[in-house]
Amino acid sequence: MTRGLVYVAGPLFDEGERWWIEEVDATVVAAGYDTFLPHRDNPPKTADNIRAIYDSDVAAIDRCDLVVASLNGVTTDDGTAWEIGYATGTGTRVIGLHTDWRRRFDDEVVNLMIECSVERIVRSLDELTAALEG
């Protein structure tokens, strides 16, 4: 039996981003959770299935117990930001993962709207594992 379902959110636009989000996914699975990973659990995006992918992602957030969101980058990916906002609006817990050393703000790790929407921000996969197990 698993500890629940986790929606793993993050940008997926290049091989590096997909590699990283798969590492995050593997970390969540190793902590005992099932996961929904959009690029794995949806069909490849085409002009004809955009709405179906959107609906699938929303339904997965609705089913999940937790969202783990990669916040890396100069700014947080806009799709990831939307997923965080949606999850927060439905009362779903969100853990942010920010391993990027770049900072845009002196007193915030990321944009304050995202920072205030997440339960906590962890700074490594090891910290993510501890948060998931705690």
N, C-alpha and C positions, 0 to 999 in steps of 0.2 A: 504494500500500500504506500502511496506517495503522500507527501506533505501538502499537496495542493497543486493548482495550476498557476504557472507564472507566464505572463505575456512578456516577451523579451523585445524591447523597442530600441531602435537606433537606426542611423542612416545605413543604406544598403546600395549606394550608388557606384561603388568600385570594389575591386577584389579585396583591398585592404579593409574596407569597412565591413564587408561580408565576413572576412576571416575573423575580425575582432568580435563581431556580434555572435559568431559561432563559438568563439572562446568563452564569451559571457554565458551563452546557452549551456555549454558543457559544464561550466562552473555551477550553474543553477541546478542542472540535472544531478551533478555529483553531490549536491546538498540534499537530494531526495525529492525533488519536485519534477512534475511533468511540465513541459513548456509548449507554448505556441510561439513559433518563429515565423514571422510573415513570409519571408522569401522561401522558406522550406514548406510551409503548410498551406500556401496558396498556389494556384497555377501561375506560370509565367505571365507577366502583365502584357496584355495586348490592348489595342484600341477598343475591342469589343467586350472586355471583361473588367474594366476599371471599377464599375459600380459593384460587381460581384466581389471583388477583392476588398473594397471599402466595407461592404456589408459583412464579409467574413472577419475582417479585423475588428470591427465594432462588436460583433457577436463574441469574438474571443475575449475582448476586454470585459464584456458583460459576464462571461463565465469564469474569469480568472479570479484568483484570490489576491494576487499581487502583480504589479508591473515593475520590472527592472528596466530602467532606461539609461542607455549610454548617452551622456551629455557632452562627450568630447567634441572639440572643434572650437573655432573662434566664436561661433554662435551655435546654439543647439539646433539641430536639424528641425525644420519646420514641421514635418510629419510627426517626429518624436514629441515635439512640444504639444501638438494637437492631442496625441495619445495620452500624454501626461494630464493635460487639461480635462479630457473626457473622463479618464479614470478618476481623477480627483472629484469631478462633478458627480460621479456615481458612488462616491464613498470608497473606492478601491484604493488600497495602500500602494504607494509608489516609493521605490528606492532608486535614487539617482546614482550613477557610476561616472565619476569624472577623474580620469587618469591623466588628462592633458595638463601640462605645466603652464600653459598660457592663461593669463587672467585679463579680463576686460575691465574689472572693477576692483577697487581697493578693498572694499568690505564685503564682497560677495564672490562666490566661486563662479556662479552663472547668473543669468538674469534673475532679478528678485522675484518675478512672478513664478518662475520655475522653482527657484530655491524655496519659496514658501509653499509650494504645492507638494513637494516631496517630503516623505517622512524623515529621510536623512540622505546625505550624500556621502558615499564611500569613495575612497581614493585608489583602491586596488582590487584585484580579484580576491586576494586574501581577506581584505576587509569585507567584500561582498559575501564571501563564504561565512565569515563570522556573523554578519547581519542576518543571513538566512538561517543560520543554526541557532541564533540567540532568541 
